Amino acid sequence: MRKIRLKSGRERSVLRRHPWIFSGSIEEVLGEPGIGETVEIFSHDNTWLARAAYSPNSQIRARIWTWDQDESIDADFFQRRLDRSIRARRHLARSVDVTAYREVHAESDGLPGVILDRYNDVFVLQLLSAGADHWREVIVTLLKQREDWGGIFERSDVDVRQLEGLPSRKGHLAGEIPHEPIIISEYGLQYKVDIHQGQKTGFYLDQRENRHLTRYWIKGGEVLDCFAYTGGFTVSALAAGADNLLSIDTSSSALELASENVLLNDLPLAQCEWIEADVFGELRKLRDLGRTFDAIILDPPRFARRTSHVQRASRGYKDINLLAFKLLRPGGFLFTFSCSGAVDMDLFQKIIASAALDAGVEASVVAWLGQPSDHPVLLSFPEGRYLKGLVCRVAD
Ligand code: SAH
């Protein structure tokens, strides 16, 4: 039997249904499991606890598939979990307003390492862990058996796979994959999504509800969209009635698509300014130029990949938020986000508070934002909560 026996006391987190087993918790590995193979997890005193995928190269040495001893890990298991995930998205599947969303959100859907995003009828699959990769053929076969798709594409070309000892992989899996960007719909707005070259699986689906919510506060004026990518917030702010948009990103191809997205929605391109630059430097330039804005969006990439990066990340968040507060007009709104799981909401709010203090502005939080329902957080897996945001209003 392929088996992991834990150190004494380390069964506690497994019993609390946390899906990760770190290398430091392991007493011994028996039966020489291969990469991604299924292993039985036992407590130190040899009580069966769970069934997991083995990942010899990762600090997360095993990811649990099931806590039910009668449940074997096979095609039926993946079918059940996929069905369950899709059932949980029924409200989105029925929506005519939203045609792109996440169908499987890894650990929080009971499928560690498996991401499945839907862009209209195109599925984009991303396998992040050894276990997920081991079951790739089975997962793809099950997806092909569904009737609600036109194409299946793989975007397993992400850095985290290196930690699992897996090669980068990307390409056609089934059906028709358009070469041109796919046009999705999000609350009445259209966006072009490049699933071939775009970041993540092509679009930041996790910001869908927050893009929509900003329309509630932005009613006009000048808006600055920092880390704009393909114009998610730029388009929603323009649609909400913003008079002028200044959008910054380091990626010229993203900004190009952003301007196409403005046109796609019949919004006024003449009211948009695009700057291909580093936000840290550009905010300083804008400050030195004396520019001010009625609303600023800060949606940076993940600054902290792990807990040891939190201090450095905090300095980064403080820096851009301090500068943003300085650029806001009285009564202006700051929409500020962090997708670093290691920086929790409490810490994030403290950072923003200290940024406001140092900027010499009085500001209040008017809304706390988070992840949409297709990016759920399993209660036994708080690490699943990564995206957080604050809407702050500067006093006038
Ligand atoms: N707000 C976007 C998603 C932003 S993702 C949306 O709703 O779709 C983060 C973006 O920041 C990426 O497009 C990346 O190219 C960009 N980026 C990363 N570091 C940057 C930097 N230092 N300055 C400017 N842009 C940066």
Boltz pocket constraint, residues with backbone or C-beta under 6 A from the ligand:
constraints:
  - pocket:
      binder: B
      contacts: [[A, 199], [A, 203], [A, 204], [A, 207], [A, 211], [A, 226], [A, 227], [A, 228], [A, 229], [A, 230], [A, 231], [A, 232], [A, 233], [A, 248], [A, 249], [A, 250], [A, 251], [A, 254], [A, 277], [A, 278], [A, 279], [A, 280], [A, 299], [A, 300], [A, 301]]
      max_distance: 6.0
